[in-house]
Amino acid sequence: MKKLITLYLALSLTLLAGSALADQSYSCTHGKQERSISIVYQDQVKKVPCEVQYTKDGVTQTLWSAKGQVGYCEEKALAFVEKQRGWGWACEEVKAAQ
């Protein structure tokens, strides 16, 4: 159920971002709390521009973005996932429905 909610949130963020597509998403849980970390791309092929979006308590904010540096958003998102794990959160990648 939590994975469905996370997938729904990631898909909703994608729709809200216009033509942007969420390529990587992570769901982090700690007890009954849940957070979502997503990398959103404007261009799936080039991987830039991109944003790292964080959803907490239903509020989404952009933590990092890049206009031309390929790999920047992936690096920042993975580092933030590891930081969450260090704080005791259980994080796993959410596979997009195909």
C-alpha positions in Angstrom: 0.0 0.0 0.0 2.8 2.4 0.9 4.5 1.7 -2.5 1.2 2.5 -4.3 0.9 5.8 -2.4 4.5 6.7 -3.2 4.0 5.8 -6.8 0.9 7.9 -6.9 2.8 10.8 -5.4 5.6 10.5 -7.9 3.1 10.3 -10.8 1.2 13.3 -9.5 4.4 15.3 -9.2 5.2 14.4 -12.8 1.8 15.7 -14.0 2.2 18.9 -12.0 5.6 19.5 -13.5 4.1 19.6 -17.0 6.2 17.7 -19.5 8.7 16.6 -16.8 9.1 12.9 -16.1 10.2 11.3 -12.8 12.8 8.8 -13.7 14.0 7.8 -10.3 12.0 7.8 -7.1 12.8 6.6 -3.6 10.4 5.9 -0.8 11.7 6.3 2.8 9.8 5.2 5.8 10.4 5.5 9.6 7.6 4.0 11.7 4.4 5.4 10.2 6.1 8.4 8.6 6.9 8.4 4.9 9.0 10.6 2.6 9.6 10.6 -1.1 12.7 11.7 -3.0 12.3 12.0 -6.8 14.5 13.0 -9.7 12.4 14.8 -12.3 13.8 15.3 -15.8 12.6 17.7 -18.5 14.4 15.6 -21.1 14.6 11.9 -20.5 17.4 11.4 -23.1 19.7 14.2 -22.0 18.9 13.9 -18.3 19.0 17.7 -17.9 17.5 20.0 -16.9 16.6 18.1 -13.8 15.3 18.6 -10.2 15.5 16.6 -7.0 12.2 16.9 -5.3 11.4 15.9 -1.7 7.9 15.3 -0.4 7.3 15.4 3.4 3.9 15.5 5.0 2.3 16.1 1.5 4.4 19.2 0.8 6.9 18.9 -2.1 9.9 21.1 -2.4 12.8 21.2 -4.9 16.1 20.6 -3.0 18.5 20.8 -6.0 18.4 21.4 -9.7 20.7 21.4 -12.7 20.4 22.9 -16.1 23.4 21.4 -17.9 25.4 19.2 -15.5 24.5 15.5 -16.3 24.6 13.3 -13.1 24.3 16.2 -10.6 20.7 15.4 -9.6 21.4 11.6 -9.4 24.4 12.3 -7.1 22.5 14.7 -4.8 19.4 12.4 -4.6 21.5 9.3 -3.7 23.5 11.3 -1.1 20.2 12.5 0.4 18.8 8.9 0.4 22.0 7.8 2.3 21.6 10.7 4.8 18.0 9.6 5.4 19.2 6.0 6.0 21.8 7.4 8.5 18.9 9.0 10.4 17.2 5.6 10.7 14.9 5.8 7.7 14.4 2.7 5.5 14.7 3.8 1.9 14.2 1.9 -1.3 13.9 2.7 -5.0 10.4 2.8 -6.4 10.2 1.1 -9.8 7.9 2.9 -12.2 5.0 1.0 -13.7 5.7 0.1 -17.3 
